[in-house]
Amino acid sequence: MAYHKSSEKRIRQIETRKEKNHYYAKSTRNAVKLLRDTTKKEDAVAQLPKVSSMLDKLAKKKVIHANKASNLKSSLTKHVSSL
């Protein structure tokens, strides 16, 4: 139980940030999954910049680690080039 006004506000802020971060992370995971399931090269090439941008934004906000974003982008680029 929070005793100070500032700690109550901090708890509220954390909750709202957590909801936003969860939403963005989940939508990015879904986009990565769709890209991996894509079998047509044209569709994959069109989706790749959008997904990599989403990953960069998550890394910038520190929702995911920068190296994880980099590794995901690398593996997705390999996948698209192998189609």
C-alpha positions in Angstrom: 0.0 0.0 0.0 1.4 3.4 -1.1 1.6 6.0 1.6 2.8 9.0 -0.4 1.0 10.8 -3.2 4.0 10.6 -5.4 4.2 6.8 -5.0 0.5 6.5 -5.8 1.0 8.5 -9.0 4.1 6.4 -9.8 1.9 3.3 -9.5 -0.7 4.8 -11.9 2.0 5.7 -14.4 3.5 2.3 -14.3 0.2 0.6 -14.9 -0.6 2.8 -18.0 2.9 2.3 -19.4 2.7 -1.4 -18.8 -0.6 -1.6 -20.8 0.8 0.4 -23.7 4.0 -1.6 -23.8 2.1 -4.9 -23.7 -0.1 -3.8 -26.6 2.8 -2.7 -28.8 4.9 -5.8 -27.9 2.0 -8.1 -28.7 1.2 -6.5 -32.0 4.8 -6.7 -33.0 5.0 -10.4 -32.1 1.9 -11.0 -34.2 3.5 -9.1 -37.1 6.7 -11.1 -36.8 4.7 -14.3 -36.8 2.8 -13.2 -39.9 6.0 -12.4 -41.7 7.5 -15.8 -40.8 4.4 -17.6 -42.1 4.4 -15.6 -45.4 5.4 -17.8 -48.4 5.2 -15.1 -51.1 8.3 -13.1 -51.6 6.5 -9.9 -52.7 4.3 -9.9 -49.6 7.3 -10.6 -47.3 9.4 -7.8 -48.9 6.6 -5.4 -48.4 6.1 -6.4 -44.7 9.8 -6.4 -43.7 10.3 -2.6 -43.4 7.2 -2.2 -41.3 8.2 -5.0 -38.9 11.7 -3.9 -38.6 10.5 -0.4 -37.8 8.2 -1.8 -35.1 11.1 -3.7 -33.6 13.3 -0.5 -33.7 10.6 1.5 -31.9 10.3 -1.2 -29.2 14.0 -1.3 -28.7 14.1 2.5 -28.5 11.5 2.6 -25.8 13.4 -0.3 -24.0 10.4 -2.6 -24.2 12.7 -5.2 -25.7 16.5 -5.3 -25.6 18.3 -3.7 -28.5 20.2 -6.9 -29.3 17.0 -8.9 -29.4 15.6 -6.5 -31.9 18.7 -6.7 -34.0 18.7 -10.5 -33.9 15.0 -10.6 -34.9 15.6 -8.2 -37.8 18.6 -10.3 -39.0 16.7 -13.6 -38.9 13.7 -12.1 -40.6 15.9 -10.6 -43.3 17.4 -14.0 -43.9 14.0 -15.6 -44.1 12.8 -13.0 -46.6 15.9 -13.4 -48.8 15.6 -17.2 -48.8 12.0 -17.1 -50.2 
